[in-house]
Amino acid sequence: MLLQLKDTGELVKILEIQELLDPNNDVVQGRQQEGEEEQPPNPFKKENLVFPSGEVLPRCWLDANYRHDNA
């Protein structure tokens, strides 16, 4: 799955989708998509990632207690 860094707009290939979906993980492993050569894996904070369309990640991927908040 490809996501985008909020601040630079660079694409990041997420290596483990389960890491992304788990709201108890604040960080996911991914590879920045720079040029033709595959980049080494790096940790990325989920709060800094969005979908390539600019849409934010679902709250249930970020907050383990999303059902209990009244906000």
C-alpha positions in Angstrom: 0.0 0.0 0.0 1.3 3.5 -0.9 0.8 6.4 1.5 2.2 9.9 1.4 4.2 12.0 3.9 2.2 15.0 5.0 5.1 17.5 5.0 6.9 16.5 1.8 4.4 14.7 -0.3 6.8 11.8 -0.9 5.3 8.4 -1.4 6.0 5.6 1.1 5.4 1.9 0.4 4.0 0.3 3.6 5.7 -3.1 4.2 3.3 -4.6 6.8 -0.4 -3.7 6.4 -1.2 -5.2 9.8 1.2 -2.7 11.4 -0.7 0.1 9.8 -4.2 -1.2 10.8 -3.2 -1.8 14.4 -4.1 1.3 16.5 -1.6 0.3 19.2 1.3 0.9 16.8 2.4 4.5 16.4 5.1 3.6 13.8 5.0 1.6 10.6 7.9 0.3 8.5 8.0 1.5 5.0 10.2 2.4 2.0 10.3 5.8 0.5 9.7 5.7 -3.2 12.6 7.7 -4.6 13.8 6.9 -8.1 14.1 3.4 -9.5 16.2 1.8 -6.8 14.4 0.3 -3.8 15.2 2.2 -0.6 16.0 0.6 2.7 13.1 0.2 5.2 12.6 3.0 7.6 10.1 3.7 10.5 7.4 6.3 9.8 5.1 7.8 12.4 1.5 7.1 11.4 0.5 10.6 12.4 2.7 11.9 9.5 1.1 9.8 6.8 -2.0 10.4 4.6 -3.5 8.7 1.6 -2.1 9.9 -1.8 -5.4 11.8 -2.2 -4.6 13.9 0.9 -7.2 12.2 2.9 -6.2 11.4 6.6 -5.9 7.9 7.9 -9.0 6.4 9.6 -9.1 7.2 13.3 -9.5 3.5 14.1 -6.0 2.9 12.7 -4.5 5.6 15.0 -6.4 5.5 18.3 -7.1 2.3 20.1 -9.7 4.0 22.2 -11.6 5.6 19.4 -14.9 4.0 20.4 -14.8 5.4 24.0 -14.2 9.1 23.2 -17.2 11.4 22.9 -15.3 13.9 20.7 
